[in-house]
Each structure stands twice: as structure tokens, then as C-alpha cells.
Amino acid sequence: MTDNSTNAGVRALNGFALQRNTALFILLDEFNSKFKDKKYFLSLEHLDDFLFCFLDKEEKSILIEAYQSKKKSSSAWLISLDFTDIIKKLLETGNKLLKDPIPKIRTYNHNLYFISNSAISLKKNKSNHNVTINEENRLVAFTDLNIEIQEKFKSKFKSKLSSELEDELSNLKFNYVALTTTDKEQQNQLVGKLEEVFKEDIIDYRAAVNTLITLFRGMETTYNQGGTAKLLDKTKRVSSDDIHSTIKTITTKSKAFDYWRKEIKTITKVLNIKPWEKDSFKLYFESAFELFKSMIEIEHQKIYKFVEKNYINCKSTQEEEDVLELFEKFKFENTTTFEDLNLKAIIYAAYFESINKREP
């Protein structure tokens, strides 16, 4: 079935930024409790604004959490026709998830989140069971609402819900997220959230946020094929492997740069780096971490694989002397177009990347 609405957000990059930033905020906010050791993928501008799909070892879907992200310029969300129109589309997403051809385990389930940075006020006139979702009460399931409020909510739909959509109400949740309104301000909040989660493991939080955002480049201009959203479409995914690998690179770079600042005298002395070469060495060193992941940087990958294979056999107990030993061994066994200063920097970066891979 073709659904032109599946590409609506591609035409509105501001909306994409809100969805991306909200997804990243949720990912970081619940990283240790929900995402850290799980296999999943994140899709943006798909069946809904964004979703997390958790997978088993056989790539079968265990749980999908789909989010409809909306901002409101003033006041709170109320039980109204406009609000229930949005919710109906979210319920339709639940129905589409059930029918999507992605492999699922027998006990597969999904949750449907309406998420906003504005309060959500669910009230029944003259009722003592009114509910407000806000900073103090961030998550409420539809099934936990008083039955009177549930019935009022159902009555606001323009037409009666089909039995399939009414069944999806049991998966509906209302979620408040404390994000501001502009992309720039939201990125500032992501910087703070990254610092909260990773503390001293990251030094340059701003650069780290920019690195995470680059994972989503291209998604904002990638249309759902044939106007049809399918979870098997990998062009709309960012995998947990990509996310965790990026976070690992960020933290490894931070450790390496911190070590460089603290031990610069020893490093430059052992590796014979002249005073006027320090800035160039640092630049080569910094850029190497990203270039190791590039499929077109064959020479960087070659050096990285060499270091990964050989660093464990180094005889020294000091990092700089290990790097020097690897440098001399590589020069003896291989040819390269890199000058010595660049080669030393790349080997140093590869050394840090390799030893941090072995950490539990």
C-alpha cells in the first residue's frame, strides 16, 4: 500500500531535526537502562516519526517502540479533535507494524508513544481523576487512565474506531520530554545529556554530539522506496552496532587526547617529534579515528589491521615505545605513501583504538 505521508517529513528538515534530536535524547536518557547491551536499530521518518526496533540474535523483532513527536507553541495538549487525529495515525502505525513483513518472534509486541515537549492534559469535566503528563509525571499509559477519561478520549474521534485500531489503544502511551523548541537549543541539551551519561569518558561533548548527528546524514533526503515504509528497508536505519561503535570511537578519542595532553613531552621525545611538528602530528592523530571507518581510506585500514594484529606482541610496557616498535616493524614489512610523521600518528591512533577494544 502506498502512503504519501511516509515522505512528508523529508520535505521539512526542521521537523526531521526535532525527530532526530528527540530520538537521540531518548537514546541517551535511557542508554544504560535500555540500550547499552541490546541489539536494535533506529529508524527516522518511517512508519512514524521514529522508532526503535529491538532484535534477537536471529534478527527477529522482539519489541518495537514507535514515536509520534509533536511540539506545541503554547498551552497544553487537550482531548480534542485535532489531538485525536494525531493519535489515530499513531494507532494506524501500530496496525501497520503488525502487518509489516519484518520477521518477528512469537511473543512480539509494540508500544506507541505520543511524545511532546508540551504538557498533555487529559481531563473529564467534574472528574477527580484528571491526569497531566509533564516534568513531574513524564509517562502515562492509556490503559492506566480512569475509564471515564478513556471513554471521553474515544468519543472525540471523528468516526468510530475500527476494532483493530481500538485494540491498539492498549499499546498507547503519552510521554513528556523536556526538550526546548529550536534545533540549536536541543543540541545544547544533548551536550548536557551526553555529559550526564558518559561523564569524564568524553572530553569534547559538542564534537561528540556532532559525530552522533552525522550518523543520520542522508536519512533526511532518503525517500521511502515506492512511497511505502518497510522496516526491512535498511536505508532508513541506524543500527545499534553503528551507534555503539561511534560512542566507542568518541570515548577512545577522548582517552587518547587526554593522554596526549598529559604525556606530550614523553610522546614527542620517544617518537622523535620536533617542536614545530606537534600541531601536524595532533591533526593526523585526531583525523585517523574517523578515517579508520571510511571504506575509501584503504591505507588507514591497512595500518589499523596491522596494529590490531601486532600490538599484543610488543615488548615494551610503555605506550610510546610500543608505538615506536610498531612503526619500525611496519616500515620494515610494508611500503606506504605516508611520511613518517603521519604514519606515527596513524599508528598511535590505531594503538589506542586496539587496546580499548580489549577493555571489558
Secondary structure, DSSP 8 states (H G I E B T S, - for coil): ---GGGGGGGG-HHHHHHHHHHHHHHHHHTIIIIITT--EEEEESSSSSEEEEEE-TTS-EEEEEEEEEE--SSS-EESSHHHHHHHHHHHHHHHHHHHS-S-EEEEEEEEEEEEESS-EEE--TT-S--EEEBTTB-EEEGGGS-HHHHHHHHHTSSS---HHHHHHGGGEEEEE----SSHHHHHHHHHHHHHHHHGGG-S-HHHHHHHHHHTTTTGGG---GGG---TT-GGGEEEHHHHHHHHHHHHHHHHHHHHHHHHHHHHHHHTT--GGGHHHHHHHHHHHHHHTT-TT-HHHHHHHHHHHHHGGG---SSHHHHHHHHHHHHHHH---SS-HHHHHHHHHHHHHHHHHHT--
